[in-house]
Amino acid sequence: MLFSSLLVLAVAPFIHAASVPVTNHDHDHTHVERVALPKRWYHAEGHPVHDLFKRGPGDDGETRPAVGSQAWLDQFPAQRPDVSQLPAAWTAALDAAVKAGKIPNIPIPTGTGSTNPVYPAGANPMSPEICSATYKCRNKEDIWDAPDGVFASSFDDGPQPSTAGLVQFLQSNDVKTTHFMIGINIRANPQLFLQAFNAGHDIAVHTYNHPYMTTLSNQEVLAQLGWTMQIIHESTGGRLPRYWRPPYGDSDERVRAIAGEIFGLETVIWNQDTIDWGMSTGITKPEDVASHLQQWISGPKSPGLVILEHEISDLSVGAFITAFPLIAQNGWKFMSLAETFGDSPYLNADSSTSATVTKASILDGGDATSSSSSSSTSATTTSSSTSTSSTPTPTIKTNATKNAGMKVQQSYYWTASLVLAGVIAGSLL
């Protein structure tokens, strides 16, 4: 009898372990679903992004400030972020990464704000240690080219007044793009931001106020990326962007490391530049932009196109609209850039229109849950406010029933394993 009891206790944990699948969290998007975890999470357990952007109590059925309200505005810097106001969790994650040797200690270049940064004498921007994207050094982890035959669409510097026409045109053609947005522009144009997001377009990071990133200190890089992620996070039902594009294409190994190690961001550059931003000031002629677009679209399909375009004026958006029919005529597959390179443009949600957004960190004991917006027009449509009142967004509620079912199912596995162990033990005696 004693032997039987001991055998039950010895065998039960192994049977229980076999009955509940484990999850392999890696960067290859190969995941085995575990009962108590969300179906998809991009980053490995232990990645700082899980702790830095846990969704707070305001998303657990309580009201949150409406996008555009005064309470929403008060959460974010009105201009260039002040590094003395960085959240402690962000600086702690940076300090830990530096201490662990994950952030390269390379020279910081200087710049006037209107010219490419210049590294100190003896520092080679093309070296593997620095690898400056401004100087066209390609880190193999960065995105420069699209797959063959793919037109990977994206626009920089939104939201701005011309965003409305761009979104309307894309909707009329049943396609979407990736918007690399500037934090202060989101804060200044919340209605336009929501127009792009609620239309299902992908939202990505283009820093908070568009500086040359390699010229900044570690803390300043942290602020530029962190606050842009934060304003997007708080304005999209808790989504965390997966991609960022450095202004002017200015990134190096240090900046890349901060973006990736601290915030889980992947760096996107481009392989063709329209210089369409210059049409508004006369630097670029509209006919030159049109000619370049026609040349690239009618040219070779290997590699695929990642064209730098902007939503800063009707001229820049109009150049894209004029060239758009050529894309299909020349056999290109038009895709949002973010969708081109992964199964989701976000770290914790399938898309801008998915109803499910991961609500808690995987580090919280595997009790990650999901939330769904109660909007009747779109699963993730976020409400806005043009006044300074704190009108709440649609209530986001926890899927408690689903969680309860998970716990019951796990309890069932444990009970069943004990019974099975007893049967096995009895048959052996």
N, C-alpha and C positions, 0 to 999 in steps of 0.2 A: 504493500500500500504506500509506504514511504517512497519507494522507488518510482511508483506511478506518479505521485504528486511532484516529485522532483523533475521527472521527465516532462510533465506538462509545463512546468515553469521554464524549463530549458528550451523547449521547442517552440512555445507560443510566440516569443518575440520574432523568431525567424519567419514563422508563417505570416505574422502580421506584416513584417517588412516586405515580404513577397506579395502581399495582397494590395499594397498601396504603391502605385507607380511613383518613381522619383523623377525629378525634373533636372535636366542637364542645361544649366544656364551658361551659354557661351555666346560668342559673337558670330556664329555661323548660321544663326536663325534655325538651328535644329533643336526643337524642343519636344519633350515628352510631357504631356499634361499631367499634373498632379492635382488631386481632387480640390485642395484648398487654395490653389494658385490661379491667377488669371491665365487665359489661354495663350497670351503672347506678352512677353516683356523683353525688350531689346537688350538691356544690359545685364551683365553678370551680377550675381549677388555680391554685395560688398562695395559696389560702385558708389562713389559719393553722391551722385545725382539722386539716389533714392532717399537719402536723408535731407538733402537740400530742398527738395520740393515735395515733401509730403503734403497732401491736401488736408487743410485744417478743419476744425469743427464747423466752420461756416458752410462746408459742402455736405455736411451730414444731415440734411433736412432743414437747416437754418437758412435764413436769408443772407444774401451777399450784396454788396453795392452794385448797382446797375452800371454797366459799361457806359461811361460818359458822365456819370453823376459826380458831385463834388467829393463824396466819400471814396469813389473809385480813383479820382484824380489825385487825392491826397496820399495815396499809397506809393506814388512813383515820383522820381526826380523831375522837376520842371525843365531842367536843362542838363548840361554835362554832369554826370554823377560825381558826387563828392566821396572820395575814398574813405574819409573819416566816418561816413555814414553806412559803411558796408555791414550787412548782417554778420553776426559773429560766426554763424555756421559756415558761411562762405569763406571767410578768412581762415578759419580753422582747417577747412578742407585744403585750401591753398598751402598753408604752412605745412600740413602733413605731407602733401605731394612734393613740396620742395625738399623737405627733410628726407623723404624716401628716395630722392634723386630722380624723380619723374619729370621735373621741370628743368630743362637745360639752362645752364648758367652761361649764356652767350652774350656778346656785346649788344647793347641797345643802340640802334642807329639814330641819327638826328634828321630832322626835316623841317621845312618851313611851313608845311601845311598845304603847299601847292606844287611841290616837287617830290619825286621819289626819295624815300629815306636813304641816307648815306651811312654806311657802316664805318667804324673807325679803321684807320690804316692797319693793314695786316689781317683784317677780318674778311674772308672771302665769302660773299653772299651765296655763291654757287657750291660751297663746300657742303658735305653731308651734315656737318655739325650745325650749320645755319640754314641752308636750303631755303632761300627767300623766294617765295612765289612771285614777288614783284620783279625779281631778276630771272624769272621763268625756270627756276629750279623746281622740278616736279617730285614732290614726295609721293611715293606709290600709294599712300592711303588717301590722298586728296582726289577729288573728282575734277577732272579736266575735260574728258571726252565722254560722249554718250555711246551706247552700244551701236554697232553698225546699223544704219537705216533708221535711227531714231532721232527725231527732233525733240530734244528735252527742253521744254519751255519753262522760262522763269523771268521774273521782272524784279528790278531793284528799286529801292528808295521810297516805296509806298508806306502808308497810304497817303495819297495826294488827290486833289480834285479830279485829275485825269483817271484815277482808279475806277471811278463809276462807269465811264465809257468802256474801259477795258473789260471790266467784269460783265457788263451787259453784252458786249460783242462775243465774249467767250461762251456765255450762256446760250446765246442765239445759235452758236455752232456746236453746242453740246460737248464742249471740251473744257478742261481746266488747266491751271498753271500753278507754279509755286511762286509765292510772293515773299521775297526777302525784304522784310520790313524793318524800318528804323523806329526805335523806341519812342523818341520824342514825336515822331509823326503819328504813331498810334495814339499817343496821349492827346495830340492836337486834333486828330481827325477820327474820333471813335466811331462815328456813323459809317464812314467809308471803310474803316477796318472791318466792322461787322458785315458790311455789304459783301466784302470779299470772302470772309470766313463763312457766313451763312449760305453763300452760294456754293460752298463745298470746296473752295480752293485751298491749297496747302499753304500754311503759314510757317515761315522760317525766319532766322535771325540775321539782321544786317547791322548789328550794333545799336547803341543807344543814340549817339549823335554823330556817327559817320567819321571817325578819325582814322589816321594812319595807325594801324594797330601795333606795328613793330616798334614804333617810337614811344610807346607807353610803358610804364612800369608794370610789374606783375599785378599789383593791386588795381591799377587803372584798367588793365585788360579784363580782370575779374569783374569790375564794375560795369564795363561796357556790355559784356556778355550776360552777366547775371541779371541786370535790371531789364534787359530786353527779353530774356526768357521769362522773367517774373511778370512783366506786363502782358505777355502773350498767355502765360499760364493762368493769370487771373481774369482773362477776358475770353477764354475759350472753354470754360467748364473744366479747367484743370489740365489741359493738354501741355505737353512738353515738347518743343520742337527738337527734331533730330539733326537738322542741317543748319549751317551758318555760312555766309559768304562774307569775306573780309572786304571792307571798302577799298576800292582801288586794287583789289586783288593782293593786298599787302598782308602777308603772313609769313612766319618763319617757324623753325622748330620749337621755339619757346612759346609763341602764341598758339600754335597748333596744340601743344601739350596742355596748356591751360584750358583751352576749349574742350579737349577730349577727356583729360583726366578729371577735371572738376565738374564739367557740365555735360559730358557725354556727347558733345557736338562733333559732327563730321564736317570737314572743310570742303567747300565747293568753290572752284574757280571757273574758268571758261576757256574755250578754244577759239572763239571768234568774238571780236568786239566791234559793235556798230558805231560806237562813239555818238550814239543818238542823243545823249544828254547835251551835246554841244549845239544842237539845232536851235535851242532857245536863245543862245547867246551869239549865234553867228559863227561859232568856231567850226561847226560842221554844216555842210550843205545838205539839204534834204535829198537832192538827187544822188549824192554820194552814198548816203545811207541806203537808199533804195537799190542802187547798183550793187553794193556789197551784199545785201540780203539776197538779191536775185542770183548773184554769182555763187554764193555758198549753197543756196537751196538747190540750184541746178547742177552743182558739182558732185564730186565723189561722195559716196555714202559711208565711207570708212576713213576715219572714225565718224560716229554720229555727231550731231551738232549740239553744242552747249554755247548758245549765243548770248552775250551780255546785252540785255535790253532793259529799258527803264520805263517806269510809269510816272514820270515827273512832269510831262506836258502832253497836250493834245498832239503835238508834232511827233513825239517819240512813240506814243501809242498808235497814232495814225500810220506811221511807217510800218509797224507790225501788221496792222489791219490790212494795209494795201498788199503786203507780201504774203499774207496768210493763204490765199488760194493756191499759190505756187507750191506750198508744202505737200498737199495732197496730189497735185498735178505731177509732181516729180517723184511720187512714190514713197514719201517719208511717212513714218508712223509718228503722229503727234502725241506726246505724253507730257504730263507734269514732270518736272525734273525730279522731284522727291519720289514720285511713284516709279520712276525709271530705275532707281538704284536700290529699292528696298520694298518690303511688303507693307511699310507704313511710313508716313512722313513724320510721325511722332514717336516718342519713346514709350508712350503708355496709352495709345489709342490707335485704332485702325485707320481713321481718317477724320476729316473735319465734320463729316455727317454721321459718323457712327454714334450710336446711343450709349456705348459702353466706354468708360474712361477708368483706367486703374486708379483706385482711390487711396490705397495705402502701400507703403513700401513692402517689398518682399522680405526685408529684414525684420518686419514686425511679426515674426513667428509664423509666417506663411498664411496669415489671415487676410490677405488682400481681397478687397471687395470691389464691386463695380457700382457705378451710379448712372442713372438715366435722366435726361432732362424731361420735364413735363410739357414742353412746348408742343402745341398741336400742329404747327406748321412744319417743323423740322426737328428731328430727334435731338439736335445739338444747337438749335437756334438760340443765340444769347440775346437777351433783351438789352435795350439801351435807354439812355436818358439824355435829353438835351437840356434839362434843367439842372440846378445844383442840388436837388433833393436826392436822398439815398433810396430811391425806389428800387426794391429788390428785383433780382433776376428771377426767372422761374425756379421754383424750389427743386433742389436736387436731393433725391432720397436714396438711402442705402437699400440695397437689395437684401433685406434681412432674411427673407424666406429662403433665398438661395443659399445663404451662409448657414442657416439652420439645417438645411438639407445636407450640406457638406459635412457638418459635424455629426449628424445622425448616421450618415454613410460611413464615416470613419469609425464611429462607435460600433456600427454593425460589423465592420471588418475585424475589430478587436474581439468582439464577442464570438464571432464565427471562428476565429482562429483558435480561441481557447477551447471551444467545443471540439473542433477538429483535432487539436492536440491531444485532448482527452481520449478521443476515439483511437488515435494512433497508439497512444500509450497503452490503452487497454488491450489492443490487439497484439502488442509485443509481450505482454505478461502471460 
